[in-house]
């Protein structure tokens, strides 16, 4: 029997695709707790510890490891007053773990990475009282296969969404592309990376669901697929939250039409159609629109 601390759940997507909804859904299951912060970032985020690990045999290994530590301490440790690893551990603890990681990385990169991640995530789990935790860093999707290098018994859920709605959502945020066409390009790139990562992962490691199925078309079936993938029993508490909170209206399907004038919407649709054709040519399934 594998300890629950070694069977974490990673939810991801293209960004603005619904991974947060799945994280909150699982947070209402009695055996799962959403991490605080709900996106820990340092494992799969850009230039994080997974990126350093896959460069361990290259000339860039030392620089990659040092960059991951720099981002851990200066970007992800305290992202905002109440968002960051600082809510569950001291800076001294992280600095000590990082020092040990750098000392061991050259000789034993995988062991060094596991030791650091396990130490930090144990503090996160204790901080939120987690028996089994779920993290919703979007990059989990495009690095799903590499997560097995650290947590071989983990499970990944990838959430996909109509790229036009993803793009429309991005331009209203203070992060990501501010141009809707650049956002569609980003969505396409991340769909490819997520698809390729799922193909490389071990059988049963990754489950891909569509946001439209979860919120409207196949609600019960999709929830059951999630539970089966994670070896979880049904939860009345979770289903009560799901049925009262997750609604079709809340998913904002078709917002790309409502948020832009007709001429821009037509251009968005044309750009998206071309992206979808390229994705289909690579065997990638296009999410339903929900309109």
FENUR-V507161 format. One record per helix or strand of 3 or more residues. SS is the DSSP state (H for helix, E for strand). FROM is the first residue (numbers start at 1). LEN is the number of residues. If there is no record, write none. Layout:
ss;from;len
SS;FROM;LEN
SS;FROM;LEN
This chain:
ss;from;len
H;4;3
E;9;5
H;19;9
H;49;6
H;61;16
H;85;3
H;91;15
H;109;20
E;133;3
H;138;3
H;146;4
E;155;6
H;163;8
H;180;21
E;206;5
H;211;7
H;219;12
H;236;10
H;249;3
H;255;4
H;262;20
